[in-house]
Amino acid sequence: MRNTITTMKPFWMEKTKDSSTVIQDLISSLNNKREVTLALRTGLIDARADFSFLRVRGLRNILKFLRSIADSDSAICVFWSTQSAPQLQVVPVLFRYSLNRSVTENLVPNLDHVFSVKPMKITSPSTDTEVALALRVLEGCCLLHRDSAGFAHRHNATKVLMDILSSGGVLVRGPCLDALVAIMLDSSSNQKDFEACHGIEKITELIKDNQVEENIRLRCGEFLLILIGHLNGKEKTPMAKIHEDIRLLLGERSASLIWAASQFGSTLDPEQRQMALQIQARRVLESLEL
């Protein structure tokens, strides 16, 4: 007993290491928050610019940042906290600038500025590259931060994305489908908007259209598989009639294949799941040709 007592450390020495660890964790947390805030602030400055090439630079930096924090729980938590600050929210900026179709539509020749003292403000329209990047950023934000889907809903995101999908080129359609999945997965509001826009009907039209690039048709098939797989077994979903809609639009054979394929794959690792998804999407396309 005596030997045991003599080897015990005083209580203040026992806590010294813990206090040091706490301080180090605090410093690390503050540094992490500063880095996240700086990355967002810098990227958003460019993302709000009047010229497309500057917005592209900002979007690339934000996308790079989102990818860098995807595997860090602590960094994701910091990102969550920043999105409560309006000046650091990413999604609203995307819809006000890069995904704002009214900017392009309002480029009507007007000579009023010639006779005015006030200089004319010029805002360059979004290029396909910019739109594609903005859609990737939107996807990343919604996957990392659940409330970003709500921000997107306030900007009528589903209708905006469906318009892009209908009228956009090959460069934007793939990212558009991925962004649609991201904003809809856990958002009943966006699912309702998708149904109101006749989204399933428009997706199936692209799948059946042989004039559409095969890659886009395959991506549409993947979209349906992911969406149905997510909705299966959920009660009170806004898209309760999705199975019936697909059966009417694509036929019994394709609808049965989509339903069966969407039941599997949850136990696979991401790489295997993606490969299985691509195989099943191709089978859906082949079933339409039989």
Residue pairs with C-beta under 8 A, 6 or more apart in sequence:
29 74
29 78
32 74
32 75
32 78
33 78
33 81
36 65
36 69
36 75
36 78
36 79
36 82
37 82
37 88
39 61
39 62
39 65
40 62
40 65
40 79
40 82
40 88
40 90
41 87
41 88
42 58
42 61
43 58
43 59
43 61
43 62
43 65
44 58
44 62
44 87
44 88
44 90
44 93
45 58
46 54
46 55
46 57
46 58
46 59
46 61
47 55
47 58
47 59
47 62
47 90
47 93
47 94
47 97
47 98
48 55
48 58
48 93
48 96
48 97
49 55
49 58
49 97
50 121
50 122
50 123
50 124
51 123
51 124
52 124
52 125
52 126
52 127
52 130
55 97
55 98
55 126
55 130
56 127
56 129
56 130
56 133
59 98
59 130
59 133
59 134
59 136
59 137
60 133
62 90
62 137
63 133
63 136
63 137
63 140
66 79
66 137
66 140
66 141
66 144
67 140
68 75
69 75
69 76
69 79
69 144
70 76
70 140
70 144
76 144
76 145
79 144
79 145
80 145
82 88
83 89
83 90
83 141
83 145
83 147
83 148
83 151
86 92
89 151
90 137
90 141
90 148
91 138
91 141
91 142
91 148
91 151
91 152
91 155
92 151
92 154
92 155
94 134
94 137
94 138
95 152
95 155
95 157
95 160
96 155
97 103
97 126
98 126
98 130
98 131
98 133
98 134
99 126
99 131
99 134
99 135
99 138
99 160
99 164
100 126
101 160
101 163
103 123
103 125
103 126
104 125
104 126
107 125
113 119
113 120
126 134
128 168
128 169
128 171
128 172
129 171
131 164
131 168
131 171
131 172
131 175
132 171
132 172
132 174
132 175
135 161
135 164
135 172
135 175
135 176
135 178
135 179
136 175
136 178
136 179
138 148
138 152
138 157
138 179
138 182
138 183
139 175
139 178
139 179
139 181
139 182
140 182
141 148
142 148
142 149
142 152
142 179
142 182
142 183
142 185
143 182
146 186
149 182
149 183
149 184
149 185
149 186
149 187
149 190
150 187
150 189
152 183
152 187
152 190
153 183
153 187
153 189
153 190
153 193
156 193
157 183
157 190
157 193
158 180
158 183
158 184
158 190
158 193
158 194
158 196
158 197
158 199
159 193
159 197
161 176
161 179
161 180
161 183
162 180
162 194
162 197
162 199
162 202
164 172
164 173
164 176
165 173
165 176
165 177
165 180
165 202
165 206
166 202
168 176
170 213
170 215
170 216
173 216
173 219
174 215
174 216
174 219
177 219
177 220
177 222
177 223
180 194
180 199
180 223
181 223
181 226
181 227
183 190
184 190
184 191
184 194
184 227
185 230
188 237
188 238
191 237
191 238
191 239
192 238
194 200
194 239
195 238
195 239
200 224
200 239
200 242
200 245
200 246
200 249
201 245
201 249
203 220
203 223
203 224
204 220
204 224
204 246
204 249
204 250
206 212
206 216
206 217
206 220
207 217
207 220
207 221
207 224
207 250
207 284
207 285
207 288
208 250
208 288
209 217
214 285
217 285
218 278
218 281
218 282
218 285
219 281
221 258
221 280
221 281
221 282
221 284
221 285
222 277
222 278
222 281
224 246
224 258
224 284
225 258
225 261
225 262
225 277
225 280
225 281
225 284
226 277
227 239
227 242
228 242
228 243
228 246
228 258
228 259
228 262
229 262
229 263
229 265
229 266
231 237
231 239
231 242
232 262
232 263
243 255
243 259
246 254
246 255
246 258
247 255
250 258
250 284
250 288
251 287
251 288
253 287
253 290
254 284
254 287
254 288
257 280
257 283
257 284
257 287
258 284
261 280
261 283
261 284
264 276
265 273
265 276
265 277
268 276
